[in-house]
Amino acid sequence: MSSSSEPYDPNKLGWGFAAAIIVLAIVANVTAYSIHKATYLKPDKPAPAAEAAH
């Protein structure tokens, strides 16, 4: 499979890089969601620092 015998097709290039970006985006979203679930306080809950200040 040499590049001289096959015609140039730009649609076949860059899929590995595109897949890496997609995986990176999925990992970033999962990480952000897990941090959000671990740290988010509902608006009706008092903050722990506010309770300690009383």
C-alpha positions as a Markdown table, in Angstrom:
| # | Residue | x | y | z |
|---|---|---|---|---|
| 1 | Met | 0.0 | 0.0 | 0.0 |
| 2 | Ser | 2.1 | 2.8 | -1.3 |
| 3 | Ser | 0.9 | 6.4 | -1.5 |
| 4 | Ser | 2.0 | 6.7 | -5.1 |
| 5 | Ser | -0.4 | 4.0 | -6.4 |
| 6 | Glu | -3.4 | 5.3 | -4.5 |
| 7 | Pro | -5.2 | 8.6 | -5.4 |
| 8 | Tyr | -5.0 | 11.4 | -2.8 |
| 9 | Asp | -8.2 | 11.4 | -0.7 |
| 10 | Pro | -8.4 | 14.2 | 1.9 |
| 11 | Asn | -11.5 | 12.5 | 3.4 |
| 12 | Lys | -9.4 | 9.6 | 4.7 |
| 13 | Leu | -7.0 | 11.9 | 6.6 |
| 14 | Gly | -7.2 | 13.1 | 10.2 |
| 15 | Trp | -9.7 | 10.6 | 11.6 |
| 16 | Gly | -7.3 | 9.5 | 14.3 |
| 17 | Phe | -6.8 | 13.1 | 15.4 |
| 18 | Ala | -10.6 | 13.7 | 15.3 |
| 19 | Ala | -11.2 | 10.5 | 17.4 |
| 20 | Ala | -8.7 | 11.7 | 19.9 |
| 21 | Ile | -10.4 | 15.1 | 20.3 |
| 22 | Ile | -13.8 | 13.4 | 20.7 |
| 23 | Val | -12.5 | 11.1 | 23.4 |
| 24 | Leu | -10.8 | 14.1 | 25.1 |
| 25 | Ala | -14.2 | 15.9 | 25.0 |
| 26 | Ile | -16.0 | 12.9 | 26.5 |
| 27 | Val | -13.4 | 12.6 | 29.3 |
| 28 | Ala | -13.6 | 16.3 | 30.1 |
| 29 | Asn | -17.4 | 16.2 | 30.3 |
| 30 | Val | -17.5 | 13.1 | 32.5 |
| 31 | Thr | -14.9 | 14.7 | 34.8 |
| 32 | Ala | -16.8 | 18.0 | 35.0 |
| 33 | Tyr | -20.0 | 16.1 | 35.8 |
| 34 | Ser | -18.4 | 14.0 | 38.5 |
| 35 | Ile | -16.9 | 17.1 | 40.1 |
| 36 | His | -20.3 | 18.9 | 39.8 |
| 37 | Lys | -22.1 | 15.9 | 41.5 |
| 38 | Ala | -19.5 | 15.9 | 44.3 |
| 39 | Thr | -19.5 | 19.6 | 45.1 |
| 40 | Tyr | -22.9 | 21.0 | 44.1 |
| 41 | Leu | -25.2 | 22.4 | 46.8 |
| 42 | Lys | -28.8 | 22.9 | 46.1 |
| 43 | Pro | -29.9 | 26.6 | 46.4 |
| 44 | Asp | -32.3 | 25.8 | 49.3 |
| 45 | Lys | -29.5 | 24.2 | 51.4 |
| 46 | Pro | -27.6 | 26.5 | 53.7 |
| 47 | Ala | -23.8 | 26.5 | 53.0 |
| 48 | Pro | -21.8 | 24.7 | 55.7 |
| 49 | Ala | -19.6 | 27.8 | 56.3 |
| 50 | Ala | -22.8 | 29.9 | 57.0 |
| 51 | Glu | -23.9 | 27.4 | 59.7 |
| 52 | Ala | -20.5 | 27.5 | 61.4 |
| 53 | Ala | -20.4 | 31.3 | 61.5 |
| 54 | His | -23.6 | 31.4 | 63.6 |
